[in-house]
Amino acid sequence: MTLFATFKRAAIALCIAATPALAELPVLTIASQAGGTVAWELDTIRHHGFDQAHGFQLDIQEVAGKAAGQIAFQGGEVDVIVDDWIWVARQRAAGQDIAFIPYSRAVGGVMVPEDSTAQNLQDLAGKKIGIAGGPNDKSWIILRAYAAQQGFDLLAQTEQVYGAPPLIFRTALGGELGGAINFWHFMAKQEAGGMRHLISVADAAEALGMDPDMPLLGYVVQSALVAEQQHLVAAFAAASRDAKAYLNGDSADWNRLRPMMNAADDAEFETLVAGWRAGIPGAGPVDESSARAMFRLMVDLGGEDLVGTATDLPAGVFVPLGS
């Protein structure tokens, strides 16, 4: 542990000692998907008392999957869920007053077998591509747009195989696919298993004129909570930043988290750590002009199935923290 980390931990301990009893702290309840990567950050917040240091208590409720979290959130059972801002924009367009706090800019991409001769997307013509998340997966849409920019119809000239992330992961490692598009942590596992990157979504987005550092995944809150308890929302965002800074600089704590990470071996563990750290978003507000460009792409290629009735990025999607 660095000297800075030691001093910071001591300072947090003093803050906690001076904090009123936990029963007096406001409680913020978050739904966290069992086995998800967000759990690593939430556990760090709780374990090191970053929530109490900022004057609140974080209550973590595990849910079975994304849909269960959305139901709990929309039913008022939890204050926060983790989702992407495209979904937030869709819900706002449908009349739900919710907002987004950036969590991660980690995105997927295309991976191919180590012995593949493919050097670009055009080289996947006639091959099977495994896609986690279905035909309206955001990564798939961005990659389609990028391929079209290069004069290649990725949808028409490849065969798509859709499936859950673990299925795409296993099928890809089994050599049954010419390429695979998966969530970043499954890509990390695929890399550790011998596959190689062909192109990342970040590179494709940048080629399309978007911000490659755009944080797609984040914490979703009711706008009413932001308006009525702005300090609580800001405190949660600060605790999230503290946990990120800690995990970005303290390698020892990752060993404590390792049982949660389901890493098959040391190589996979190290790849997961590196991937999580690479996804930490930069400071400052989200670039809304870039977000608008990305959303219009989702409207054009994903249509109503993806964005609902929205035709442009609604106002108020991003929480103006620090403003």
C-alpha positions as CSV (number, residue, x, y, z in Angstrom):
1,M,0.0,0.0,0.0
2,T,1.3,3.5,-0.9
3,L,2.0,6.1,1.8
4,F,-0.9,8.2,0.3
5,A,-3.3,5.3,0.6
6,T,-2.3,4.7,4.2
7,F,-2.9,8.4,5.1
8,K,-6.2,8.3,3.2
9,R,-7.4,5.2,5.0
10,A,-6.5,6.8,8.3
11,A,-8.4,10.0,7.5
12,I,-11.5,8.0,6.5
13,A,-11.3,6.0,9.8
14,L,-11.3,9.3,11.7
15,C,-14.3,10.5,9.7
16,I,-16.2,7.4,10.5
17,A,-15.3,7.6,14.2
18,A,-16.7,11.2,14.2
19,T,-19.8,10.2,12.3
20,P,-23.1,9.8,14.2
21,A,-24.5,6.3,14.7
22,L,-25.3,4.5,11.4
23,A,-29.1,4.6,12.3
24,E,-28.9,8.4,11.9
25,L,-27.3,8.3,8.5
26,P,-29.5,8.5,5.4
27,V,-29.6,5.1,3.6
28,L,-29.1,4.8,-0.1
29,T,-30.3,1.4,-1.5
30,I,-28.8,0.0,-4.7
31,A,-29.7,-3.1,-6.7
32,S,-26.5,-5.0,-7.7
33,Q,-26.5,-7.9,-10.1
34,A,-25.1,-11.0,-8.5
35,G,-21.7,-11.8,-10.0
36,G,-21.5,-8.4,-11.8
37,T,-18.4,-6.3,-12.0
38,V,-20.1,-3.3,-10.3
39,A,-20.2,-5.4,-7.1
40,W,-16.4,-5.0,-6.9
41,E,-16.7,-1.2,-6.5
42,L,-19.7,-1.4,-4.2
43,D,-18.0,-3.9,-1.9
44,T,-15.0,-1.6,-1.8
45,I,-17.2,1.3,-0.8
46,R,-18.7,-0.7,2.1
47,H,-15.5,-2.5,3.2
48,H,-13.5,0.7,3.5
49,G,-16.4,2.9,4.8
50,F,-16.4,5.4,1.9
51,D,-20.1,5.6,2.3
52,Q,-20.0,6.5,6.0
53,A,-17.1,8.9,5.4
54,H,-19.4,10.8,3.1
55,G,-22.3,10.8,5.5
56,F,-24.6,8.0,4.3
57,Q,-25.0,4.3,4.5
58,L,-25.0,2.1,1.4
59,D,-27.4,-0.8,1.4
60,I,-26.7,-3.3,-1.4
61,Q,-29.5,-5.6,-2.5
62,E,-28.5,-8.4,-4.9
63,V,-30.8,-9.1,-7.9
64,A,-30.7,-12.0,-10.3
65,G,-30.3,-9.8,-13.4
66,K,-30.7,-6.5,-15.2
67,A,-34.5,-6.9,-15.7
68,A,-35.0,-7.6,-12.0
69,G,-33.0,-4.5,-11.1
70,Q,-35.1,-2.4,-13.5
71,I,-38.3,-3.7,-12.0
72,A,-37.1,-3.0,-8.4
73,F,-36.1,0.5,-9.4
74,Q,-39.3,1.4,-11.2
75,G,-41.3,-0.1,-8.3
76,G,-39.5,2.2,-5.8
77,E,-37.9,-0.7,-4.0
78,V,-34.3,0.6,-4.5
79,D,-32.9,4.1,-5.1
80,V,-30.2,3.2,-7.6
81,I,-29.5,0.6,-10.3
82,V,-26.8,0.2,-12.9
83,D,-27.7,0.6,-16.5
84,D,-26.6,2.4,-19.6
85,W,-27.6,6.0,-20.5
86,I,-29.3,4.9,-23.7
87,W,-31.9,3.1,-21.6
88,V,-32.1,6.2,-19.4
89,A,-32.8,8.3,-22.5
90,R,-35.5,5.9,-23.7
91,Q,-37.2,6.0,-20.3
92,R,-37.0,9.8,-20.1
93,A,-38.6,10.0,-23.6
94,A,-41.4,7.8,-22.2
95,G,-42.0,10.1,-19.3
96,Q,-39.9,8.6,-16.5
97,D,-37.9,11.3,-14.8
98,I,-34.6,9.5,-14.2
99,A,-30.9,10.4,-14.6
100,F,-27.5,8.9,-15.0
101,I,-24.2,9.1,-13.1
102,P,-21.2,7.8,-15.0
103,Y,-19.7,4.5,-13.6
104,S,-17.5,3.0,-16.4
105,R,-16.4,3.6,-20.0
106,A,-15.4,0.0,-20.4
107,V,-16.9,-1.3,-23.6
108,G,-16.7,-4.4,-25.7
109,G,-15.3,-5.1,-29.1
110,V,-14.6,-7.9,-31.6
111,M,-12.3,-10.7,-30.6
112,V,-11.1,-13.5,-32.9
113,P,-9.3,-16.8,-32.3
114,E,-5.5,-16.4,-31.9
115,D,-4.8,-18.2,-35.2
116,S,-7.4,-16.2,-37.2
117,T,-6.1,-14.5,-40.3
118,A,-8.6,-11.6,-39.9
119,Q,-7.0,-8.1,-39.6
120,N,-10.2,-6.1,-40.0
121,L,-14.0,-6.4,-40.0
122,Q,-14.1,-7.0,-43.8
123,D,-12.0,-10.2,-43.2
124,L,-15.0,-11.6,-41.2
125,A,-17.2,-11.8,-44.4
126,G,-19.0,-15.1,-44.6
127,K,-18.1,-16.0,-41.0
128,K,-20.2,-16.5,-37.9
129,I,-20.1,-13.6,-35.3
130,G,-21.3,-14.3,-31.8
131,I,-23.1,-11.3,-30.2
132,A,-23.9,-11.0,-26.6
133,G,-27.0,-8.9,-25.8
134,G,-29.0,-9.5,-29.0
135,P,-29.5,-7.6,-32.3
136,N,-29.9,-4.3,-30.5
137,D,-26.7,-4.6,-28.5
138,K,-25.1,-1.1,-28.5
139,S,-21.6,-2.4,-29.3
140,W,-23.0,-4.3,-32.3
141,I,-24.7,-1.2,-33.6
142,I,-21.6,1.0,-33.3
143,L,-19.5,-1.7,-35.1
144,R,-22.1,-1.9,-37.9
145,A,-22.0,1.8,-38.4
146,Y,-18.2,1.8,-38.4
147,A,-18.1,-1.1,-40.9
148,A,-20.6,0.8,-43.1
149,Q,-18.2,3.8,-43.0
150,Q,-15.6,1.4,-44.4
151,G,-17.9,0.2,-47.2
152,F,-18.7,-3.1,-45.5
153,D,-22.2,-4.3,-44.6
154,L,-21.5,-6.2,-41.4
155,L,-25.1,-7.3,-40.9
156,A,-25.6,-8.7,-44.5
157,Q,-22.2,-10.2,-45.0
158,T,-21.8,-12.2,-41.8
159,E,-23.9,-14.7,-40.0
160,Q,-25.0,-13.6,-36.5
161,V,-25.3,-15.9,-33.5
162,Y,-27.0,-14.2,-30.5
163,G,-26.7,-15.5,-27.0
164,A,-26.1,-14.7,-23.4
165,P,-22.6,-13.5,-22.5
166,P,-21.4,-16.8,-20.9
167,L,-22.7,-18.8,-24.0
168,I,-20.9,-16.5,-26.4
169,F,-17.8,-16.8,-24.2
170,R,-17.8,-20.6,-24.2
171,T,-18.6,-20.8,-27.9
172,A,-15.9,-18.4,-28.9
173,L,-13.2,-20.2,-26.8
174,G,-14.4,-23.5,-28.4
175,G,-13.4,-22.1,-31.8
176,E,-16.9,-22.2,-33.2
177,L,-17.0,-18.5,-34.2
178,G,-15.1,-16.4,-36.6
179,G,-15.5,-13.5,-34.2
180,A,-17.2,-12.6,-30.9
181,I,-18.7,-9.4,-29.5
182,N,-19.1,-9.6,-25.7
183,F,-19.1,-7.5,-22.6
184,W,-15.7,-6.3,-21.5
185,H,-15.1,-8.7,-18.6
186,F,-15.9,-11.7,-20.8
187,M,-13.6,-10.3,-23.4
188,A,-10.9,-10.1,-20.7
189,K,-11.5,-13.8,-20.0
190,Q,-11.4,-14.6,-23.7
191,E,-8.1,-12.7,-24.0
192,A,-6.7,-14.7,-21.1
193,G,-7.9,-17.8,-22.9
194,G,-5.9,-17.1,-26.0
195,M,-8.1,-14.9,-28.2
196,R,-7.0,-11.5,-29.6
197,H,-8.6,-8.2,-30.1
198,L,-9.6,-7.3,-33.7
199,I,-11.2,-3.9,-33.0
200,S,-12.6,-2.2,-29.9
201,V,-15.9,-0.3,-29.8
202,A,-14.0,2.7,-28.5
203,D,-11.9,2.8,-31.6
204,A,-15.0,2.4,-33.8
205,A,-16.8,5.2,-32.0
206,E,-13.8,7.5,-32.3
207,A,-13.7,6.8,-36.1
208,L,-17.3,7.8,-36.2
209,G,-16.5,11.2,-34.6
210,M,-17.7,10.2,-31.1
211,D,-15.8,10.6,-27.8
212,P,-14.0,7.2,-27.2
213,D,-14.0,7.9,-23.5
214,M,-17.8,8.2,-23.3
215,P,-19.0,6.4,-20.2
216,L,-21.8,4.1,-21.4
217,L,-22.5,2.4,-18.1
218,G,-23.6,4.2,-14.9
219,Y,-25.7,4.5,-11.8
220,V,-29.3,5.5,-12.5
221,V,-31.3,7.5,-10.0
222,Q,-34.7,9.2,-9.9
223,S,-34.4,12.9,-10.8
224,A,-36.6,13.6,-7.7
225,L,-33.9,12.2,-5.5
226,V,-31.4,14.5,-7.2
227,A,-33.6,17.5,-6.6
228,E,-34.7,16.6,-3.0
229,Q,-31.5,15.1,-1.7
230,Q,-28.8,16.5,-3.9
231,H,-26.2,16.1,-1.1
232,L,-26.9,12.4,-0.8
233,V,-26.6,11.8,-4.5
234,A,-23.3,13.8,-4.6
235,A,-22.1,11.9,-1.6
236,F,-22.7,8.6,-3.4
237,A,-20.9,9.9,-6.5
238,A,-17.9,10.9,-4.2
239,A,-17.8,7.5,-2.6
240,S,-17.8,5.9,-6.0
241,R,-14.8,8.1,-7.0
242,D,-13.0,7.2,-3.8
243,A,-13.4,3.5,-4.4
244,K,-12.2,3.9,-8.0
245,A,-9.1,5.8,-6.9
246,Y,-8.4,3.2,-4.2
247,L,-8.7,0.2,-6.6
248,N,-6.7,2.1,-9.3
249,G,-3.8,2.6,-6.9
250,D,-3.9,-0.3,-4.4
251,S,-3.2,-3.8,-5.8
252,A,-3.5,-5.5,-2.5
253,D,-7.2,-4.9,-2.2
254,W,-7.8,-6.8,-5.4
255,N,-6.7,-10.0,-3.7
256,R,-9.5,-9.5,-1.2
257,L,-12.0,-9.1,-4.1
258,R,-10.6,-12.0,-6.1
259,P,-13.1,-14.6,-4.8
260,M,-15.9,-12.4,-6.2
261,M,-14.2,-12.2,-9.6
262,N,-14.5,-15.8,-10.6
263,A,-11.1,-15.7,-12.3
264,A,-10.0,-19.1,-13.6
265,D,-6.3,-18.4,-13.1
266,D,-3.7,-15.6,-12.5
267,A,-3.7,-14.5,-16.1
268,E,-7.5,-14.1,-16.1
269,F,-7.4,-12.3,-12.8
270,E,-4.7,-9.8,-14.0
271,T,-6.6,-9.2,-17.2
272,L,-9.8,-8.5,-15.3
273,V,-8.1,-6.0,-13.0
274,A,-6.5,-4.2,-15.9
275,G,-9.8,-4.1,-17.8
276,W,-11.7,-2.7,-14.8
277,R,-9.0,0.0,-14.2
278,A,-9.0,1.0,-17.9
279,G,-12.7,1.6,-17.7
280,I,-12.5,4.3,-15.0
281,P,-14.0,7.4,-16.6
282,G,-12.3,10.7,-16.5
283,A,-13.3,13.6,-14.3
284,G,-15.7,16.2,-15.5
285,P,-19.2,16.2,-17.1
286,V,-20.2,13.9,-20.0
287,D,-19.7,15.4,-23.4
288,E,-23.4,15.8,-24.4
289,S,-22.6,16.6,-28.0
290,S,-20.9,13.3,-28.4
291,A,-23.7,11.6,-26.5
292,R,-26.2,13.1,-28.9
293,A,-24.3,11.8,-31.9
294,M,-24.2,8.3,-30.4
295,F,-27.9,8.4,-29.6
296,R,-28.8,9.5,-33.1
297,L,-26.9,6.5,-34.3
298,M,-28.9,4.3,-32.0
299,V,-32.1,5.9,-33.3
300,D,-31.1,5.3,-37.0
301,L,-29.9,1.7,-36.6
302,G,-31.8,0.4,-33.5
303,G,-35.1,2.2,-34.1
304,E,-38.0,1.9,-31.7
305,D,-37.0,-1.5,-30.4
306,L,-33.9,0.1,-28.9
307,V,-34.8,3.7,-28.1
308,G,-38.6,3.6,-27.9
309,T,-40.3,6.8,-29.0
310,A,-37.2,9.0,-28.7
311,T,-35.9,10.6,-31.8
312,D,-33.1,12.7,-30.2
313,L,-31.3,12.8,-26.8
314,P,-33.7,14.1,-24.2
315,A,-32.6,16.9,-21.9
316,G,-31.7,16.0,-18.4
317,V,-30.2,12.5,-19.0
318,F,-27.0,13.2,-17.1
319,V,-26.8,14.3,-13.4
320,P,-25.0,17.7,-13.2
321,L,-22.8,16.7,-10.3
322,G,-20.4,19.4,-9.3
323,S,-22.3,22.1,-11.0
